Each structure stands twice: as C-alpha cells, then as structure tokens.
Amino acid sequence: MKAAVITGVGSVEVTTVDDPRCGPRDVVVDVAACGLCGTDLHILQGEFAPTLPVVPGHEFAGTIVEIGSQVNELKVGDRVAVDPSLYCHECRMCRSGKNNLCERWAAIGVTTAGGAAEFAVAPVANCVKLPDHVRTEDAALIEPLSCAVRGYDVLRSQMASRVLIYGSGTMGLMMLQLGKLTGASSIEVVDLNEERLKTAVQLGVTGVASSADELDRPQGWDVVIDATGNEKAIQDGLGRVAKGGTFLQFGVSDYSARVTIEPYRIYNQEITITGSMAVLHSFERAADLFATGVLDPEIFISDRVPLDDYAKALDQFKAGVGRKIQVLP
C-alpha cells in the first residue's frame, strides 16, 4: 500500500510499504482522511521518542475492511473514527486511571504505523462507530476534539470565567468552541496570524488581538490557555493569569523550551499551573459532541490534499498557512 513515511529526522517521503496485519482483536481501516498535527512536526524533528522510520497520522477515520478473528463489536463496512492511544493497562499510572500518563505510552501514528496511508490497523476497542449523518472524512476531527475535551476536564472551569487563549490554529479554535459550551463570560484570543484571527471572529469570539496588551484586562483572566507551544506566548500568558486563576499548558512545546515562573506570585495569588496531555476518557464524548455539530468541518478544515502531497502539506502546516490540513489517501 501507499503511505507517507518519516524515514529520519527531517526526512519524509511517500512510498510503498507492507499492508497492515490484523491481529485477533484488531480491525483494518480504509483511511478516508488523516489530519496533520503539531505532533507530526515534533516526530519529524526527532522528538516524542519515536523509532524511525514510522508512518505518521494519529487523526484519522475511515471504513473497516477487515476484522480480526475475535472481533464481534464491529463489522466490515462500518465507518469509524480511531482513538490512537495505546496503553499498557498494567503500570501504576494506568491502574490509577491516568492512562494518558502510561509509563509505556504509545500511539498509532506516533510509535506505530498510523493513518497517513491507504490502510491502518487499530484495536477494535479504539474505534468509535460513526452515525449516518457524519461524513467519514470530517470525523478525523474527533481526535483533536477529544484532546480539547480533556483540556477542559483538567480546567474544571466555573461558569462566567474570563478566558484568554493564545493561538487560533485548530486547537485554539476548538478550545474557543468548548469554552463557549462551559459558559465562559468572555473568550479572547491572541495570535500573530491575522488570517487565523479572522476565523476566531467568525466563530464568535469576544475579542482578538496580536498582543494581550490590546485587550484591556488589567486584572488578568481567570483562565489562560496556551495552544501554541511557543516560549514567548507561554511566558506572556503566565503573567496574564488573574488572582486565583489557572494557566493551562495545552500546546506542545519543543523539549528545549524554557520559561520563568514567579514562585511567590503563584503562592500569594493562589495561581494554578497545569497541563493537559492528549486523550483520557474523552474520545467517545468528543464523538458525541461532534455528532451534535459542535464544530463546523467546513470552517475547521481549510485544505484537503492527496497523500502524494504529504510533504508539501507538512511544509504548509509548519508555515502556519490555513487551519486543519487533511491528506486523503
């Protein structure tokens, strides 16, 4: 089959690889669409400790074309979205219900072959059947939405919170949409990319700016969310948290990123600094939300390109052009 392969640090090509092998409790999915994500760039840079070469793509959906000998929950022809998370279910973190912090954490499209290919294999337990009205290609958005749902699980936001989001890429926009569902009294977005800020305005944001200084919140925000992973944005955001507020590190930073915190201010103003790692008990809920129309795929997906253009799509994503970019095998 044809697949995109990250062959080494900084190197990706579309080539022919072996067809996936289906285990007893696995299914093989004919991939309809696979979304690009910042994680793919980190893998390309040699981070996330992947063993290269690897077929990337952890945001995908498609149609089941083969089932394992012990699979009875789903059948050939079912359309599914796939949770890429792979846990050991044995370590201390898994046994305490924190599977996303699994000591042997793995993921389809990160540590094993993913959805940037014509076909992908997944455990049947990781597959969520799609309702008839959800288009298969659009359902590749469920995985990033499940990460956003996990983010709000961590925040445990109160009604009428004042929210500031750094970044209006796909994840920042998803945090914006979910923020409205949690009853935020205001949601403001900071980004240097004017085109992406236009999308935030289209989705009904309270205010947008290229700098938080322009937003006139001298007392800060109850909730500050970084969806960029950028050192400068994170540093700025830490200083914008109101007394008793929370800073959520949601964007994925480079391993080498560093910021400075003020311990006395954290103590004296009871500021919480926390993080959200991938998916945890949130994929099915994200699928349910997606089925209700919480996201408009035509707004969130800016580009759908053939698999042959995977390398070009990565370059476009890295350049910050567009919103969610999907490859269609």
C-alpha positions in Angstrom: 0.0 0.0 0.0 1.0 3.6 -0.4 1.9 5.6 2.8 3.8 8.6 4.0 6.9 7.6 5.9 9.1 9.7 8.2 12.3 8.0 7.4 14.6 10.0 9.6 14.9 13.4 11.3 13.8 16.0 8.8 13.0 13.5 6.1 9.6 12.3 4.8 8.6 10.5 1.7 5.5 8.8 0.2 6.3 5.3 -0.8 5.1 1.7 -0.8 5.0 -0.2 2.5 3.6 -3.6 3.6 -0.1 -3.8 4.1 -1.1 -3.8 7.8 -1.5 -7.1 9.6 -4.7 -7.6 11.5 -4.5 -9.2 15.0 -7.4 -11.2 16.7 -8.8 -8.0 18.3 -7.8 -5.6 15.6 -9.5 -4.1 12.6 -8.1 -2.7 9.3 -9.4 0.7 8.3 -9.5 2.0 4.8 -8.5 5.6 5.6 -10.7 8.3 4.3 -8.8 11.3 5.8 -5.9 11.9 8.1 -5.3 15.3 9.8 -1.9 16.9 10.2 -1.0 18.0 13.7 1.9 19.7 15.5 2.9 16.3 16.9 3.7 15.2 13.3 6.2 18.1 13.2 7.7 17.0 16.5 8.2 13.5 15.2 9.8 14.9 12.1 12.2 16.7 14.4 13.1 13.5 16.2 11.0 14.3 19.3 8.4 12.2 21.1 10.9 9.4 21.2 9.6 7.6 18.1 11.5 4.8 16.4 12.1 5.9 12.8 11.0 5.1 10.2 7.3 5.4 11.1 4.1 6.1 9.2 2.6 9.2 10.9 -1.0 10.2 11.3 -2.9 9.9 14.6 -6.0 11.8 13.5 -7.9 9.6 11.1 -11.2 8.0 10.2 -12.3 5.5 7.6 -14.2 2.3 6.8 -13.4 -1.1 8.2 -12.3 -3.5 5.5 -11.1 -6.4 7.7 -11.8 -7.6 11.2 -9.8 -9.9 13.5 -10.9 -13.4 14.4 -12.1 -12.3 17.9 -13.9 -9.1 16.8 -17.7 -9.0 17.2 -18.4 -5.4 18.2 -17.9 -4.0 14.6 -18.2 -5.4 11.1 -16.7 -4.8 7.7 -18.3 -1.7 6.2 -18.7 0.2 9.5 -17.4 3.7 9.4 -15.2 4.6 12.4 -13.1 7.3 14.0 -10.0 5.9 15.7 -8.6 6.9 19.1 -4.8 6.5 18.6 -4.0 6.0 22.3 -2.2 2.7 23.2 -1.8 1.9 26.9 -0.3 -1.0 28.8 -3.1 -1.1 31.4 -0.6 -2.5 33.9 1.6 0.3 35.1 0.9 2.5 38.2 -0.5 5.3 36.1 -2.8 3.0 34.2 -4.0 1.3 37.3 -4.8 4.7 38.9 -6.9 5.7 35.9 -4.3 8.1 34.4 -3.7 6.0 31.2 -2.6 9.1 29.2 0.5 9.1 31.5 1.1 5.4 30.9 4.8 4.5 31.6 4.8 2.6 28.3 2.6 5.1 26.5 2.3 4.6 22.7 0.1 5.8 20.0 -1.0 4.9 16.5 0.8 7.3 14.1 3.4 8.2 16.7 5.1 5.0 17.9 3.3 2.6 15.5 2.1 3.0 11.9 -0.7 5.5 11.5 -3.3 6.9 9.2 -1.2 8.7 6.7 -1.6 5.7 4.5 -4.2 3.9 2.4 -4.9 1.5 5.3 -4.2 1.4 9.0 -4.7 -1.2 11.8 -6.2 -0.4 15.2 -7.5 -2.2 18.2 -11.3 -2.6 17.9 -11.6 -1.0 21.4 -10.1 2.2 19.9 -12.8 2.5 17.2 -16.0 4.5 17.6 -18.7 3.9 15.0 -20.0 7.0 13.2 -23.6 7.9 12.9 -25.0 8.1 9.4 -25.1 11.9 9.2 -21.4 12.3 10.0 -19.2 12.4 6.9 -16.3 10.0 7.2 -13.6 12.5 6.2 -14.9 15.1 8.7 -14.7 12.6 11.5 -10.9 12.8 11.5 -11.5 16.0 13.6 -12.8 13.9 16.5 -9.3 13.0 17.8 -8.1 16.7 18.2 -11.5 17.5 19.7 -11.1 14.7 22.2 -7.8 16.4 23.3 -9.7 19.7 23.7 -12.3 17.9 25.8 -9.6 16.5 28.0 -8.2 20.0 28.4 -11.5 21.3 29.8 -11.7 18.2 32.1 -8.4 19.4 33.6 -9.6 23.0 33.9 -12.9 22.2 35.6 -14.0 25.6 34.5 -16.5 27.6 36.5 -19.4 29.4 34.8 -18.7 33.0 33.8 -15.0 32.6 33.6 -12.9 35.1 31.7 -10.8 33.1 29.2 -7.7 34.1 27.2 -6.4 31.7 24.5 -3.0 32.0 22.9 -3.2 30.7 19.3 -6.1 30.5 16.8 -5.0 27.4 15.0 -7.2 24.3 15.1 -6.6 23.6 18.7 -7.1 27.1 19.9 -10.3 27.4 17.9 -11.5 24.1 19.4 -10.8 25.4 22.9 -12.8 28.5 21.9 -15.8 26.5 20.9 -15.7 24.4 24.0 -15.2 27.5 26.2 -18.5 28.8 25.0 -20.1 25.5 26.0 -18.7 25.8 29.5 -20.4 29.1 30.0 -17.4 31.5 29.8 -18.5 35.1 30.2 -15.8 36.2 27.7 -13.2 34.5 25.5 -10.4 36.5 23.9 -7.8 35.2 21.5 -4.2 36.3 20.8 -2.4 35.4 17.7 0.1 37.0 15.3 -1.6 35.3 12.3 -4.3 37.7 11.2 -6.0 35.2 8.8 -6.5 32.8 11.7 -7.8 35.5 13.9 -10.5 36.1 11.3 -11.7 32.6 11.9 -11.9 33.2 15.6 -14.1 36.2 14.9 -16.2 34.1 12.6 -16.7 31.6 15.4 -17.9 34.3 17.8 -15.0 35.3 20.0 -15.3 38.2 22.4 -12.2 39.9 21.2 -9.0 39.3 19.2 -5.6 40.9 19.2 -1.9 40.4 18.3 -1.0 41.2 21.9 -2.8 40.8 25.2 -1.9 44.4 26.0 -4.5 45.4 23.4 -7.4 43.7 25.3 -7.6 46.0 28.4 -7.8 43.3 31.2 -5.6 44.9 33.9 -6.7 42.3 36.4 -6.0 39.4 34.1 -8.0 36.4 33.1 -9.5 33.6 35.2 -8.3 31.0 32.7 -5.3 31.4 30.3 -4.8 28.7 27.8 -1.7 28.3 25.7 -2.5 26.5 22.4 0.8 27.4 20.7 3.7 25.7 22.5 5.6 28.9 21.8 8.0 30.0 24.5 7.2 33.7 24.2 3.4 33.1 24.2 3.7 30.9 27.3 5.9 33.4 29.1 3.4 36.2 28.4 0.4 34.0 29.3 1.8 33.1 32.7 1.8 36.8 33.5 -1.8 37.3 32.5 -3.4 35.0 35.0 -5.7 36.7 37.5 -5.6 36.1 41.2 -7.0 32.6 41.9 -6.8 31.8 38.2 -5.5 28.9 36.2 -2.9 28.6 33.4 -3.3 25.5 31.1 -0.4 24.4 29.0 -2.2 22.8 26.1 0.1 23.4 23.2 3.0 21.1 22.6 6.4 22.8 23.1 9.8 21.7 21.9 11.7 19.7 24.5 14.2 22.5 24.9 11.6 25.2 25.6 12.0 27.1 28.9 10.1 29.8 30.7 10.4 31.6 34.0 7.8 31.4 36.8 7.4 33.6 39.9 7.0 31.3 42.9 5.9 34.0 45.3 3.2 35.2 42.9 1.9 31.6 42.5 1.8 31.2 46.3 0.5 34.7 47.1 -2.2 34.8 44.4 -3.1 31.1 44.5 -2.4 30.6 40.8 -2.7 27.1 39.4 -0.4 26.0 36.6 -1.4 22.7 34.9 -1.1 20.7 31.7 -3.3 18.5 29.5 -1.7 15.5 27.8 -3.5 14.1 24.8 -6.7 11.9 25.3 -8.1 10.5 28.5 -11.7 9.1 28.7 -12.7 11.8 26.2 -12.8 10.2 22.8 -16.3 8.9 22.9 -17.6 12.2 24.4 -15.8 14.1 21.7 -17.5 11.8 19.1 -20.9 12.5 20.7 -20.2 16.3 20.7 -19.1 16.1 17.1 -22.3 14.4 16.1 -24.3 17.3 17.5 -22.5 19.7 15.3 -20.3 21.5 17.9 -17.8 22.1 15.1 -18.4 23.1 11.5 -15.9 21.0 9.4 -16.1 23.5 6.6 -14.7 26.1 8.9 -12.1 24.0 10.6 -10.8 22.1 7.6 -9.0 24.5 5.3 -7.2 22.1 3.0 -7.8 18.5 1.7 -4.9 17.3 -0.3 -3.8 13.9 -1.8 -1.5 11.7 0.1 1.2 12.2 -2.5 1.4 15.8 -1.3 2.1 14.9 2.3 5.5 16.6 2.5 4.1 19.8 0.9 1.2 19.7 3.4 3.7 19.5 6.3 5.6 22.5 5.0 2.3 24.4 4.7 1.3 23.5 8.2 4.7 24.5 9.6 4.4 27.9 7.8 1.0 28.5 9.6 -1.0 28.7 6.4 -4.6 27.5 6.7 -6.3 25.7 9.6 -6.7 21.9 9.7 -5.0 20.3 6.8 -6.1 16.8 5.8 -4.5 14.3 3.5 -6.8 12.0 1.6 -5.2 8.6 0.8 
